[in-house]
Each structure stands twice: as structure tokens, then as C-alpha cells.
Amino acid sequence: MRIDLHCHSTASDGTDTPAELVRNAAAAGLDVVALTDHDTTRGYAEAIAALPSGLTLVTGAELSCRIGGVSMHMLAYLFDPEEPALLAERELVRDDRVPRARAMVAKLNELGVPVTWEQVARIAGEGSVGRPHVAAALVELGVVPTVSDAFTQDWLADGGRAYAEKHETDPFEAIRLVKGAGGVTVLAHPAAAKRGRTVPESDVAELAAAGLDGIEVDHMDHDADTRDRLRGLAKDLGLLVTGSSDYHGSRKTCELGEYTTDPEVYGEITRRSTGAFPVPGAGGA
């Protein structure tokens, strides 16, 4: 089985619609794909309706968190999307995205970059607006060559010249909320240092003690030595190890299935979840 547990659609900051994502996942030879848009479950219905035969969909989300002044992302899988407490927290994070993006536009204007809110909103479309949409606007203006190049201290990285904070969930609270909604939690790309400051291993240990299920080890932002180190950390802490593409369509260079998750780990994720179940494809349109 080929299993990719971290993918984004136009419901947040990907460039494939949810329907295109599942069709492209099947074309890429995946057996299981997870839809993990930022702080939203809005793409579920479209993805399920289009799900091809032979492909299973894992519903999830990537939750925006912060610990000790460090931004981090928590992948949540197979939770009940209507559970009130987790739903309220996701809405709180999403509602803060627009004023945050507007603040980044204002900071860029102060730096002499002629980006506009209208441009960023056009790029975001119906998705949850975020830094990648602002970064795409910088690419359009020729300020940086790629979206990744916008995530530096010069521009949009944590603490960068045009960075603006938004509401982010305490990760211990995120674990509690996801567990309360029957879901499973995995710390996303925990050592992606080029994105900014990363969470210390001591904090990962505390999160594991609080119920964190796993860490995303095999990821494009982790080199071989980092993956080996994280595997050792996961073993020491009794955490599951996942791998995934963090696919964003044409917005990033990674391809569907570039990194994958072991089928036994996927099986354990499904065994631990009680809020939702993987959706088998029925030959959607």
C-alpha cells in the first residue's frame, strides 16, 4: 500500500480542488490519501463525492498551534468534524486569518512592496487565507522566485519583517480537543528548520506524555540525518512515525506520494480513532 497522510486542497492553500486532489492521488498510484487542510474540513464533501474506486480517503486537518513562542502544526486525523469544542477552536483560528493576512499586506506595503489585499484574496479564492497566498502574491510581483523563497526572515518567516501573528492553539489543548473528538494527533514536520524556529525535543516529550500519537518524520523538509534522529526520538517516546508529501499542488515542488506512511502505522491510526472512519472510494465523478 502507498499511503500519503498530509495533503492540501483549495479549501486552504493548495492549488488542486478537493476533487482534483483525490483524482490526482489515484493517478499517482496512491491507495490512501489524507485531506489535511489548514484549520478547516470544508473540502471533505467534494473529495468524498469524487473519490475514485481503489482510493481510500482519510479525513483530517492541519491545526495551527504555538508553544513557547514557536509556531507549529498538528495533524489531526479521523476526528468528528462536528464535535462542538474542536469546531469552535478551528473557527476561532480561521476567523483570525483574514486580519492577519491584511496585517502582512500592510507590513509589505511599508517595505515598499506593492502587494494589495485584493491580490491576496484573489489568490486565496474560497480557501482559508494564509501566508502561502501572500507568498504567491510576492511571486506574482517578482519579489521572490518561489513561494518557499518568501518564507525567510526578509519576508514571511516567523519573526520576519512582514510576519504577523494570528491566534494559534496551545498544542496540549489541541491534543485534548482532538482526542475529545475521537481523533489521532501527529506533530507535522517537527524539524523543518528552514521554516523558522522548531519545537525542542523536550517539548515533544511533554506532548507525547500528554497523548500525542506520532510525529511526521519522512518529509521533504527533513534531510536523512534529521529523519534518523527523529526516528530515534519517536522510538524513545513510543510515538508512531508517519511520512507524507505535504502536497500543495503547483504551489510547492513536492509530489503526491513523495514520502509515504508504513501500512502498519496507518492501521494503528485507524484503530485508535473513534470519531470518523476512512472512506473507501466508490468511483466518484
C-alpha positions as a Python dict, from the first residue, in 0.01 Angstrom:
ca = {
    (1, 'M'): (0, 0, 0),
    (2, 'R'): (110, 356, -76),
    (3, 'I'): (-22, 596, 188),
    (4, 'D'): (19, 976, 188),
    (5, 'L'): (-117, 1134, 507),
    (6, 'H'): (-63, 1508, 452),
    (7, 'C'): (-218, 1689, 152),
    (8, 'H'): (-382, 2026, 91),
    (9, 'S'): (-652, 2148, -145),
    (10, 'T'): (-805, 2482, -241),
    (11, 'A'): (-1006, 2460, 82),
    (12, 'S'): (-689, 2605, 238),
    (13, 'D'): (-366, 2679, 48),
    (14, 'G'): (-337, 2406, -216),
    (15, 'T'): (-398, 2459, -586),
    (16, 'D'): (-596, 2137, -655),
    (17, 'T'): (-964, 2137, -570),
    (18, 'P'): (-1058, 1855, -333),
    (19, 'A'): (-1196, 1661, -631),
    (20, 'E'): (-879, 1716, -832),
    (21, 'L'): (-668, 1613, -536),
    (22, 'V'): (-827, 1270, -497),
    (23, 'R'): (-822, 1210, -872),
    (24, 'N'): (-455, 1308, -887),
    (25, 'A'): (-380, 1087, -586),
    (26, 'A'): (-531, 787, -764),
    (27, 'A'): (-337, 872, -1081),
    (28, 'A'): (-17, 886, -873),
    (29, 'G'): (-75, 529, -760),
    (30, 'L'): (-176, 602, -402),
    (31, 'D'): (-401, 363, -211),
    (32, 'V'): (-474, 603, 77),
    (33, 'V'): (-464, 983, 85),
    (34, 'A'): (-539, 1222, 372),
    (35, 'L'): (-701, 1562, 318),
    (36, 'T'): (-546, 1785, 586),
    (37, 'D'): (-630, 2144, 501),
    (38, 'H'): (-534, 2417, 746),
    (39, 'D'): (-789, 2452, 1027),
    (40, 'T'): (-1080, 2351, 805),
    (41, 'T'): (-1282, 2048, 700),
    (42, 'R'): (-1462, 2232, 419),
    (43, 'G'): (-1317, 2013, 144),
    (44, 'Y'): (-1447, 1682, 277),
    (45, 'A'): (-1777, 1660, 89),
    (46, 'E'): (-1628, 1739, -251),
    (47, 'A'): (-1339, 1496, -202),
    (48, 'I'): (-1571, 1214, -94),
    (49, 'A'): (-1808, 1273, -385),
    (50, 'A'): (-1519, 1249, -633),
    (51, 'L'): (-1330, 964, -464),
    (52, 'P'): (-1223, 709, -727),
    (53, 'S'): (-1255, 336, -677),
    (54, 'G'): (-944, 188, -522),
    (55, 'L'): (-853, 502, -325),
    (56, 'T'): (-935, 549, 43),
    (57, 'L'): (-973, 897, 194),
    (58, 'V'): (-859, 980, 546),
    (59, 'T'): (-1031, 1297, 666),
    (60, 'G'): (-820, 1531, 875),
    (61, 'A'): (-690, 1883, 925),
    (62, 'E'): (-363, 2060, 1000),
    (63, 'L'): (-414, 2267, 1313),
    (64, 'S'): (-221, 2590, 1375),
    (65, 'C'): (-54, 2575, 1718),
    (66, 'R'): (207, 2765, 1919),
    (67, 'I'): (425, 2664, 2212),
    (68, 'G'): (690, 2875, 2383),
    (69, 'G'): (664, 3138, 2110),
    (70, 'V'): (722, 2880, 1835),
    (71, 'S'): (459, 2818, 1566),
    (72, 'M'): (394, 2451, 1497),
    (73, 'H'): (140, 2241, 1313),
    (74, 'M'): (-57, 1947, 1447),
    (75, 'L'): (-204, 1695, 1204),
    (76, 'A'): (-538, 1563, 1328),
    (77, 'Y'): (-690, 1253, 1171),
    (78, 'L'): (-1033, 1090, 1173),
    (79, 'F'): (-1198, 1318, 1428),
    (80, 'D'): (-1566, 1405, 1437),
    (81, 'P'): (-1577, 1732, 1237),
    (82, 'E'): (-1895, 1844, 1413),
    (83, 'E'): (-1771, 1794, 1770),
    (84, 'P'): (-1851, 2137, 1923),
    (85, 'A'): (-1534, 2218, 2119),
    (86, 'L'): (-1289, 2136, 1840),
    (87, 'L'): (-1514, 2302, 1582),
    (88, 'A'): (-1523, 2624, 1788),
    (89, 'E'): (-1144, 2630, 1818),
    (90, 'R'): (-1095, 2575, 1443),
    (91, 'E'): (-1337, 2859, 1370),
    (92, 'L'): (-1150, 3087, 1609),
    (93, 'V'): (-823, 3020, 1426),
    (94, 'R'): (-982, 3058, 1081),
    (95, 'D'): (-1155, 3383, 1173),
    (96, 'D'): (-818, 3536, 1264),
    (97, 'R'): (-663, 3452, 927),
    (98, 'V'): (-808, 3748, 735),
    (99, 'P'): (-694, 4025, 973),
    (100, 'R'): (-355, 3853, 995),
    (101, 'A'): (-318, 3844, 617),
    (102, 'R'): (-424, 4209, 594),
    (103, 'A'): (-160, 4297, 854),
    (104, 'M'): (108, 4122, 646),
    (105, 'V'): (-3, 4313, 337),
    (106, 'A'): (27, 4639, 533),
    (107, 'K'): (378, 4549, 650),
    (108, 'L'): (482, 4463, 295),
    (109, 'N'): (349, 4797, 176),
    (110, 'E'): (561, 4969, 441),
    (111, 'L'): (860, 4781, 297),
    (112, 'G'): (782, 4917, -49),
    (113, 'V'): (617, 4605, -192),
    (114, 'P'): (304, 4700, -393),
    (115, 'V'): (101, 4395, -291),
    (116, 'T'): (-271, 4452, -230),
    (117, 'W'): (-531, 4274, -22),
    (118, 'E'): (-738, 4226, -338),
    (119, 'Q'): (-448, 4039, -499),
    (120, 'V'): (-406, 3809, -198),
    (121, 'A'): (-782, 3748, -174),
    (122, 'R'): (-793, 3658, -545),
    (123, 'I'): (-514, 3405, -500),
    (124, 'A'): (-680, 3255, -191),
    (125, 'G'): (-1017, 3223, -363),
    (126, 'E'): (-1252, 3026, -139),
    (127, 'G'): (-965, 2882, 65),
    (128, 'S'): (-860, 2972, 419),
    (129, 'V'): (-623, 3262, 353),
    (130, 'G'): (-270, 3218, 485),
    (131, 'R'): (95, 3301, 437),
    (132, 'P'): (130, 3086, 122),
    (133, 'H'): (-125, 3310, -52),
    (134, 'V'): (72, 3621, 46),
    (135, 'A'): (386, 3443, -70),
    (136, 'A'): (222, 3364, -405),
    (137, 'A'): (145, 3734, -443),
    (138, 'L'): (515, 3811, -390),
    (139, 'V'): (598, 3561, -664),
    (140, 'E'): (348, 3727, -898),
    (141, 'L'): (514, 4063, -833),
    (142, 'G'): (861, 3921, -897),
    (143, 'V'): (978, 3994, -542),
    (144, 'V'): (1082, 3631, -487),
    (145, 'P'): (1120, 3346, -739),
    (146, 'T'): (919, 3083, -550),
    (147, 'V'): (673, 3055, -263),
    (148, 'S'): (939, 2887, -48),
    (149, 'D'): (1171, 3185, -100),
    (150, 'A'): (913, 3409, 69),
    (151, 'F'): (949, 3215, 395),
    (152, 'T'): (1266, 3387, 512),
    (153, 'Q'): (1344, 3650, 774),
    (154, 'D'): (1339, 3908, 495),
    (155, 'W'): (973, 3837, 434),
    (156, 'L'): (721, 3596, 591),
    (157, 'A'): (907, 3351, 816),
    (158, 'D'): (824, 3356, 1187),
    (159, 'G'): (961, 3686, 1314),
    (160, 'G'): (1033, 3809, 961),
    (161, 'R'): (996, 4169, 851),
    (162, 'A'): (643, 4114, 718),
    (163, 'Y'): (533, 3846, 964),
    (164, 'A'): (213, 3898, 1163),
    (165, 'E'): (82, 3674, 1437),
    (166, 'K'): (-258, 3507, 1446),
    (167, 'H'): (-449, 3309, 1703),
    (168, 'E'): (-287, 2966, 1739),
    (169, 'T'): (-397, 2682, 1963),
    (170, 'D'): (-192, 2560, 2256),
    (171, 'P'): (-77, 2214, 2137),
    (172, 'F'): (-168, 2048, 2467),
    (173, 'E'): (-519, 2186, 2423),
    (174, 'A'): (-518, 2070, 2060),
    (175, 'I'): (-436, 1716, 2169),
    (176, 'R'): (-714, 1728, 2428),
    (177, 'L'): (-967, 1864, 2178),
    (178, 'V'): (-878, 1617, 1904),
    (179, 'K'): (-889, 1326, 2147),
    (180, 'G'): (-1225, 1451, 2269),
    (181, 'A'): (-1347, 1440, 1908),
    (182, 'G'): (-1224, 1083, 1865),
    (183, 'G'): (-919, 1173, 1656),
    (184, 'V'): (-547, 1098, 1638),
    (185, 'T'): (-268, 1360, 1656),
    (186, 'V'): (66, 1370, 1473),
    (187, 'L'): (318, 1653, 1501),
    (188, 'A'): (380, 1783, 1148),
    (189, 'H'): (737, 1836, 1011),
    (190, 'P'): (878, 1899, 1361),
    (191, 'A'): (1234, 1972, 1244),
    (192, 'A'): (1165, 2187, 937),
    (193, 'A'): (1424, 2443, 1043),
    (194, 'K'): (1418, 2639, 718),
    (195, 'R'): (1062, 2746, 806),
    (196, 'G'): (1183, 2911, 1127),
    (197, 'R'): (1229, 2806, 1488),
    (198, 'T'): (1139, 2446, 1567),
    (199, 'V'): (996, 2281, 1875),
    (200, 'P'): (1262, 2149, 2117),
    (201, 'E'): (1272, 1774, 2174),
    (202, 'S'): (1190, 1836, 2541),
    (203, 'D'): (857, 1987, 2434),
    (204, 'V'): (792, 1690, 2203),
    (205, 'A'): (848, 1463, 2504),
    (206, 'E'): (594, 1659, 2707),
    (207, 'L'): (344, 1643, 2421),
    (208, 'A'): (397, 1267, 2400),
    (209, 'A'): (324, 1239, 2771),
    (210, 'A'): (5, 1440, 2711),
    (211, 'G'): (-121, 1195, 2448),
    (212, 'L'): (44, 1290, 2118),
    (213, 'D'): (22, 985, 1892),
    (214, 'G'): (303, 1039, 1645),
    (215, 'I'): (548, 1259, 1458),
    (216, 'E'): (585, 1316, 1085),
    (217, 'V'): (940, 1200, 1010),
    (218, 'D'): (962, 1139, 635),
    (219, 'H'): (904, 1485, 488),
    (220, 'M'): (1071, 1696, 220),
    (221, 'D'): (1195, 1946, 482),
    (222, 'H'): (1387, 1677, 676),
    (223, 'D'): (1723, 1557, 546),
    (224, 'A'): (1845, 1200, 602),
    (225, 'D'): (2026, 1276, 928),
    (226, 'T'): (1721, 1458, 1064),
    (227, 'R'): (1494, 1168, 973),
    (228, 'D'): (1725, 926, 1153),
    (229, 'R'): (1730, 1148, 1462),
    (230, 'L'): (1351, 1181, 1464),
    (231, 'R'): (1307, 806, 1427),
    (232, 'G'): (1520, 760, 1735),
    (233, 'L'): (1317, 1021, 1922),
    (234, 'A'): (990, 854, 1822),
    (235, 'K'): (1119, 516, 1941),
    (236, 'D'): (1229, 661, 2274),
    (237, 'L'): (892, 829, 2327),
    (238, 'G'): (674, 547, 2195),
    (239, 'L'): (537, 757, 1909),
    (240, 'L'): (413, 649, 1568),
    (241, 'V'): (625, 752, 1268),
    (242, 'T'): (450, 885, 958),
    (243, 'G'): (564, 1004, 618),
    (244, 'S'): (386, 1222, 366),
    (245, 'S'): (427, 1467, 82),
    (246, 'D'): (269, 1781, 234),
    (247, 'Y'): (133, 1825, -119),
    (248, 'H'): (8, 2169, -218),
    (249, 'G'): (-38, 2121, -593),
    (250, 'S'): (166, 2362, -802),
    (251, 'R'): (235, 2588, -502),
    (252, 'K'): (521, 2361, -386),
    (253, 'T'): (763, 2129, -561),
    (254, 'C'): (667, 1813, -369),
    (255, 'E'): (471, 1542, -549),
    (256, 'L'): (192, 1320, -423),
    (257, 'G'): (339, 1010, -265),
    (258, 'E'): (689, 1160, -247),
    (259, 'Y'): (703, 1026, 108),
    (260, 'T'): (464, 767, 248),
    (261, 'T'): (349, 604, 571),
    (262, 'D'): (402, 241, 663),
    (263, 'P'): (76, 42, 633),
    (264, 'E'): (112, -88, 991),
    (265, 'V'): (128, 268, 1123),
    (266, 'Y'): (-176, 361, 915),
    (267, 'G'): (-357, 62, 1061),
    (268, 'E'): (-273, 176, 1412),
    (269, 'I'): (-403, 528, 1338),
    (270, 'T'): (-734, 384, 1220),
    (271, 'R'): (-753, 155, 1526),
    (272, 'R'): (-702, 449, 1763),
    (273, 'S'): (-964, 672, 1602),
    (274, 'T'): (-1328, 671, 1708),
    (275, 'G'): (-1455, 998, 1562),
    (276, 'A'): (-1461, 901, 1195),
    (277, 'F'): (-1360, 619, 965),
    (278, 'P'): (-1159, 612, 640),
    (279, 'V'): (-1381, 648, 335),
    (280, 'P'): (-1336, 389, 59),
    (281, 'G'): (-1371, 514, -297),
    (282, 'A'): (-1689, 430, -484),
    (283, 'G'): (-1592, 556, -828),
    (284, 'G'): (-1682, 924, -793),
    (285, 'A'): (-1723, 1157, -1088),
}
